[in-house]
């Protein structure tokens, strides 16, 4: 949860977004994970602010539009997570060695 400064709920939505194959609306995401739309909206807003997800406008054939959300560079994000975990492990090993 500490990676990217996300809370537990935000991190669960972050993990879900990593697994998505195609962009989804807030409503679709909320339905798929069984969370309230407002909860998902807050988490997605934070992920957008941190540059972890992207938003794209999709025009509807009936008029109007919706926003869909997705992760553009999943491989970069996965690499960053691995580097964070590696750093945590190295820090823990040094702390243990100093005991």
C-alpha positions as CSV (number, residue, x, y, z in Angstrom):
1,X,0.0,0.0,0.0
2,X,2.9,2.3,0.6
3,X,3.9,2.2,-3.1
4,X,2.7,5.4,-4.7
5,X,1.2,6.6,-1.4
6,X,-2.1,4.7,-1.9
7,X,-4.5,3.6,0.8
8,X,-5.7,0.0,0.9
9,X,-8.9,0.6,-1.1
10,X,-7.1,2.7,-3.7
11,X,-4.5,0.0,-4.1
12,X,-7.1,-2.6,-4.7
13,X,-8.6,-0.5,-7.5
14,X,-5.0,0.1,-8.8
15,X,-4.4,-3.7,-8.9
16,X,-7.7,-4.2,-10.7
17,X,-6.8,-1.6,-13.3
18,X,-3.5,-3.4,-13.9
19,X,-5.5,-6.5,-14.8
20,X,-8.0,-4.8,-17.2
21,X,-7.7,-5.6,-20.9
22,X,-9.7,-2.7,-22.2
23,X,-10.8,0.8,-20.9
24,X,-13.8,0.9,-18.6
25,X,-16.1,3.6,-17.2
26,X,-16.3,4.3,-13.5
27,X,-19.7,2.6,-13.4
28,X,-18.4,-0.5,-15.1
29,X,-15.4,-0.6,-12.7
30,X,-17.6,-0.2,-9.7
31,X,-19.9,-3.0,-10.8
32,X,-17.1,-5.3,-11.6
33,X,-15.4,-4.9,-8.2
34,X,-18.6,-4.5,-6.1
35,X,-17.8,-1.0,-4.8
36,X,-19.8,2.1,-4.7
37,X,-19.4,4.4,-7.7
38,X,-18.3,7.3,-5.5
39,X,-15.6,5.2,-3.9
40,X,-14.2,4.2,-7.3
41,X,-14.4,7.8,-8.5
42,X,-12.3,9.0,-5.6
43,X,-9.7,6.3,-6.1
44,X,-9.5,6.8,-9.8
45,X,-9.1,10.6,-9.3
46,X,-6.1,9.9,-7.1
47,X,-4.7,7.4,-9.6
48,X,-5.1,10.1,-12.3
49,X,-3.3,12.7,-10.2
50,X,-0.4,10.3,-9.8
51,X,-0.2,9.5,-13.5
52,X,-1.0,5.9,-12.9
53,X,-4.2,5.8,-15.1
54,X,-5.4,7.7,-18.1
55,X,-8.8,9.0,-19.1
56,X,-10.2,9.1,-22.6
57,X,-13.5,10.6,-23.8
58,X,-15.7,8.2,-25.9
59,X,-18.5,9.7,-27.9
60,X,-21.7,7.8,-27.8
61,X,-23.6,7.0,-31.0
62,X,-26.8,8.3,-29.3
63,X,-25.1,11.7,-28.5
64,X,-23.1,12.7,-25.5
65,X,-20.0,11.0,-24.2
66,X,-18.5,9.0,-21.4
67,X,-15.1,8.9,-19.9
68,X,-13.2,5.6,-19.8
69,X,-10.2,4.8,-17.7
70,X,-7.1,2.6,-18.4
71,X,-3.5,2.1,-17.7
72,X,-1.4,3.1,-20.7
73,X,2.0,1.7,-19.7
74,X,1.5,-1.4,-17.5
75,X,5.0,-2.7,-18.1
76,X,6.6,0.5,-16.8
77,X,4.3,0.4,-13.7
78,X,5.1,-3.3,-13.0
79,X,8.8,-2.5,-13.3
80,X,8.4,0.4,-10.8
81,X,6.6,-1.9,-8.4
82,X,9.3,-4.5,-8.6
83,X,11.9,-1.8,-7.9
84,X,10.0,-0.6,-4.9
85,X,9.7,-4.1,-3.5
86,X,13.4,-4.8,-4.2
87,X,14.3,-1.6,-2.3
88,X,12.1,-2.5,0.7
89,X,13.7,-6.0,0.8
90,X,17.2,-4.5,0.7
91,X,16.4,-2.1,3.5
92,X,14.9,-4.9,5.6
93,X,18.0,-7.1,5.1
94,X,20.3,-4.2,6.1
95,X,18.1,-3.6,9.2
96,X,18.3,-7.3,10.2
97,X,22.1,-7.4,9.6
98,X,22.4,-4.4,12.0
99,X,20.6,-6.2,14.9
